[in-house]
Amino acid sequence: MSSNESVEKHYSVHWQEEGLYQAPPEFIGQANCTDPGIYEKFSLDKFPECFKAFADLLDWDAYWHTTLDTSDAPCWRWFVGGRLNACYNCVDRHLDKYRNKTAIHFVPELEEEKIEHITYQELYRRVNETAALLKDFAGLKAGDRVTLHLPMTPELPITMLACARLGIIHSEVFAGFSGRACGDRIWDSESTVLITMDSYYRSGKLLDHKEKADEAIKSAEKQGQKVDKVLIWRRYPGTYSSQTPVVDGRDYFMDELLKNYFSVVVEPVSMPAEDILFLMYTSGSTGRPKGCQHSIGGYLAYVTWMSKYVQDIHPEDVYWCMADIGWITGHSFIVYGPLALAASSVIYEGVPTYPDAGRPWKIAEELGVNIFHTSPTAIRGLRKAGADEPSKYNYHFKHMTTVGEPIEPEVWRWYYNVVGRKKAVIVDTWWQTENGGFLCSTIPAVVPMKPGSAGPGVPGIHPIILDDEGNEIPPGAGKAGNICIKNPWPGAFQTIWKDKERYIETYYRRYNRDPNSKDWRDWPYMAGDAAVMAADGYFRILGRIDDVINVAGHRLGTKEIESAALTVEEVAEAAVVSVNDEVKGTVPDLYVSLKPQAQANEELAKRISNAVSEVIGKIARPAHVYIVSDMPKTRSGKLMRRILASISNYKDVGDVTTLANPKIVEEIRRQVQD
Ligand code: PRX
């Protein structure tokens, strides 16, 4: 967004402030945090030393000497001098007390397949064997990057933890992403090893996943990045469920290789706190995805604290976060946070509505899940497909989370009344891939819930709303602005992989007071969301201010979709706009104009839509492809996406008389709406 455009234009959420809901006494009675003084303990005058409490949740090989080093501002370095191992903290340290406790409950999508209960001992063994293989067979060592393109099976966290054990930087690509999207990430991270799976279940079908690996490697190689080894987990060990050939000297089956590493133990490598744990690519306003670089010590300390005090995880809890580990939510709140606390974390392979909309509640009953974590899109979808389903199952949630998009108060109330039976607290957690863990949320036993509001900043996070000139918009002013965080925090990403300039430009430049300053106070973090702050300090998040759209809680760059459309020969121009959707929150509509000789027809529209799926993945498939005769443009030639968005959303297009081609607006409106 250009600096002279008002953020208020970008409102996508229109509800007002709602009343407050108190946590049930049974919840408060058992909560990890009931201290009303908790916010005070993390006030800015105690910054940064207050974050010692986060780090103290971990086991360190060596204590740090500097809590926060700002010498390379705004690349913050936390717990400098400290050494630890993330895998040790998530696995080994629990063995004495919890060896026989379930670490991971794996629920296959097919109901006839048995749920797997992996104990901490079993996890320890499998992680060690995998680490031995990565070290000795694949030759990987601390600091190397490895790309994972794994679906939701236990092999994904096992591989992540095996990497963490050796200090290898993992870069997991969401399995739903295409081979080409995976190839781009292999290239950017310079991985020489790809770890994938032959197949997995989605909506009752065994998908051939290995075919994406072949495509990924081709695409990475075209860009100059050679992959030496493809390590393939098999959904059914011993059986290869892909149609693709096994490439001699490149492709290897993990189950076969692992036979050589039976019971091998690999010592966890003691890593500097500031080294990299993983890369997680996310979309921004240009076509190229950003590799968010997360640290070992700061990140792990942050997600562990949030899991303990916001998620209220105790080791006795059965915790189910229904996100995909291929997104940051899954990294932080299926794998690292819960396992650092010795929780039992559920991994579900498939879609929530398979075979019907009662599945999540059935799983909750079967496993005794008492903490449930999902997105508004999933809640809306489950409500639409089976609003009465929860009442058919006997489960008891004490705590429920929503994440990823604004949740409408009406949907919040269904979640609270019907799913939670008024007995569970809800936390609406606002944060981003870049942040490692929550930024705004209630601490559930300390401050009340408010439907449709994420809540105040979590302890240690000091959000502020700034207008376009950098002035603070006071609480209760009823005016939207850019939500920023005044202070650094340990979970924040360190930089964009290999692109510090873009990191500074995107998140810090706008409100920076002095580019040479080493004082964190001069570097507010700009999240890229518009928000309003109520008089009581609760934040309502309104949506992105940049060219990012949030489809079903998944973040996509409009530019990424547009450049995918442009791979079709006939397409001259492409514009993606975000359209409100009853279930998915927002979905992309794609407008294209064609080169002079090209013919508009349905077959072409379909080819364009397929191109988007092939380049990015099915999640990016446009809701509609409109082939238009021309795009609305200003006299200076700027394509007016805002007008197309108004048409797609059946809103008033406003005054268009100053456009270079005002007549096209009515033509497109008729094409779309009539
Ligand atoms: O626009 C905000 C929205 O999701 C964006 C971040 O997306 P991603 O990096 O994929 O991370 C998603 C999960 C952490 C934000 O910029 N968002 C996230 N949580 C919320 C939200 N919008 C409203 N309410 C939330 N609770």
Residues whose N, C-alpha, C, O or C-beta is under 5 A from the ligand:
A	BS01	PRX	T329 T402 V403 G404 E405 P406 D428 T429 W430 W431 Q432 T433 A454 A527 D529 I541 G543 R544 G553 R555
